[in-house]
Amino acid sequence: MESVVTPLWTRRSSRCDNDHCVTVSRRNQGVDVFDSILPRTVLSFSDSSWRAFLLDLETRTARTARTGRRA
């Protein structure tokens, strides 16, 4: 039997198209990402992996803004 861990906080994407949304839940040791279409499918990330993803996203977004090209 799986134990249920209550997230510290949960954030649903603010831009949803026909209820196709992404939800991110913060846990003690990382982050879980859910898709509203397949809510039982969870991508789990450690803190360090999540931070690396966000830093890479920030870098790519900044590069795209400067050049006007896709990252």
Secondary structure, DSSP 8 states (H G I E B T S, - for coil): -------SEEEE-S--BTTB-EEEEEETTEEEEEESSSTT-EEEEEHHHHHHHHHHHHHHHHHHHHHSS--
